[in-house]
Protein backbone atom coordinates (compact mmCIF):
# COMPACT_ATOMS: atom_id res chain seq x y z
CA UNK A 1 0.00 0.00 0.00
CA UNK A 2 1.32 3.45 -0.91
CA UNK A 3 1.42 5.92 1.95
CA UNK A 4 -0.28 9.24 1.39
CA UNK A 5 1.77 12.43 1.20
CA UNK A 6 0.44 13.39 4.62
CA UNK A 7 1.59 10.08 6.11
CA UNK A 8 5.03 10.32 4.49
CA UNK A 9 5.55 13.86 5.77
CA UNK A 10 4.43 12.77 9.23
CA UNK A 11 6.82 9.84 9.22
CA UNK A 12 9.73 11.95 7.97
CA UNK A 13 9.02 14.61 10.58
CA UNK A 14 8.91 11.98 13.28
CA UNK A 15 12.24 10.51 12.15
CA UNK A 16 13.88 13.94 12.06
CA UNK A 17 12.56 14.80 15.49
CA UNK A 18 13.85 11.50 16.88
CA UNK A 19 17.36 12.38 15.66
CA UNK A 20 17.47 15.27 18.15
CA UNK A 21 18.42 15.11 21.83
CA UNK A 22 15.46 14.28 24.10
CA UNK A 23 15.01 17.84 25.40
CA UNK A 24 14.89 19.24 21.88
CA UNK A 25 12.45 16.53 20.80
CA UNK A 26 10.11 17.72 23.54
CA UNK A 27 10.42 21.35 22.40
CA UNK A 28 9.64 20.38 18.80
CA UNK A 29 6.61 18.35 19.86
CA UNK A 30 5.28 21.16 22.06
CA UNK A 31 5.85 23.73 19.31
CA UNK A 32 4.00 21.61 16.77
CA UNK A 33 1.07 21.04 19.10
CA UNK A 34 0.90 24.78 19.86
CA UNK A 35 0.93 25.58 16.15
CA UNK A 36 -1.86 23.09 15.47
CA UNK A 37 -3.94 24.60 18.30
CA UNK A 38 -3.51 28.12 16.86
CA UNK A 39 -4.53 26.99 13.39
CA UNK A 40 -7.48 24.99 14.69
CA UNK A 41 -8.72 27.97 16.73
CA UNK A 42 -8.26 30.36 13.81
CA UNK A 43 -5.93 32.57 15.82
CA UNK A 44 -3.23 34.58 14.07
CA UNK A 45 0.23 33.06 13.94
CA UNK A 46 1.86 36.48 14.26
CA UNK A 47 2.47 38.58 17.35
CA UNK A 48 0.54 41.80 17.85
CA UNK A 49 3.71 43.73 17.08
CA UNK A 50 4.16 41.86 13.79
CA UNK A 51 0.55 42.48 12.79
CA UNK A 52 0.92 46.18 13.66
CA UNK A 53 4.06 46.40 11.51
CA UNK A 54 2.29 44.82 8.56
CA UNK A 55 -0.69 47.15 8.94
CA UNK A 56 1.64 50.18 9.09
CA UNK A 57 3.46 49.02 5.96
CA UNK A 58 0.14 48.56 4.15
CA UNK A 59 -0.94 52.09 5.11
CA UNK A 60 2.37 53.49 3.86
CA UNK A 61 2.02 51.63 0.58
CA UNK A 62 -1.57 52.82 0.13
CA UNK A 63 -0.49 56.42 0.66
CA UNK A 64 2.44 56.07 -1.76
CA UNK A 65 5.20 56.39 0.84
CA UNK A 66 8.02 54.65 -1.00
CA UNK A 67 11.73 55.32 -1.13
CA UNK A 68 12.81 57.52 -4.01
CA UNK A 69 15.29 56.33 -6.62
CA UNK A 70 17.97 58.54 -5.07
CA UNK A 71 17.31 57.07 -1.60
CA UNK A 72 17.64 53.55 -3.00
CA UNK A 73 20.84 54.51 -4.83
CA UNK A 74 22.26 55.84 -1.56
CA UNK A 75 21.45 52.57 0.21
CA UNK A 76 23.25 50.63 -2.55
CA UNK A 77 26.27 52.95 -2.23
CA UNK A 78 26.38 52.39 1.52
CA UNK A 79 25.78 48.65 1.63
CA UNK A 80 27.03 47.40 -1.69
CA UNK A 81 25.95 46.05 -5.04
N, C-alpha and C positions, 0 to 999 in steps of 0.2 A: 504494500500500500504506500502511495506517495504522500508524504507529509505536506500539509498546506504551508503556504508562505508564513502564516502566523505561527504555526507550530515550529517551523525551522528557525525563525527569528527568536522565539522563546527559548528553544534549546541552545542556540548559539549564545544568547545573552546569559543563560544559566551557566554555561561552560566558562564563559569569560569571567563572570562574577566569581565562580569557584576557583579561578586561578589567582585571586587576590588573597591577602592575609585575612583572617577571620574578622577582625575589627572593620576592615574596609568592606568586606562582604555585607556586613550588617548595615553599614552606611548606605551602600548601594540599594539594598533591599528597602530600607526605610525611605530613601529618596524616591524610588519608583512607586512605592505605595502612596506616598504623599502626592506625587504627580497625578496618579490615577484618581485619587480622591478629588483633587482640584478640577480635573477634566470632567469627572462624573457630576460634580456639583455646579459646573458651569462658571466657576470662579476664574478670574483672570490669572494668568501665569506670570504676570509682571508685578513689580512692586508699585506702590502708589507714586513714588518718585519717577519710576520709568514711564508710567502712563502719563504723568504730568509733563515730562520731557517730550514725549511724542506729541501730545496735544499742543504744546508750545511751538514745536517745529511745524506742525500742520498749520497753525495760525500764521506763522511767519511766511510759509510758502503761499498761503492764500492771499496774503497782503503784498506779495512780491518782494519780500526781504531776502534777497540773495546777494552773495558776494559779487562784486564787479569783476570784470576781466583783469583790471589792474591789481585788485586785492588778491586774486588767485595767482597772478604772475609773481607777486611779492612772496606769497607762501612758497611757490616753487623755487624762487631764488633762495629763500631761507633754508628750506628743508630738502632741496635736491630735486633732480629730474631734469 
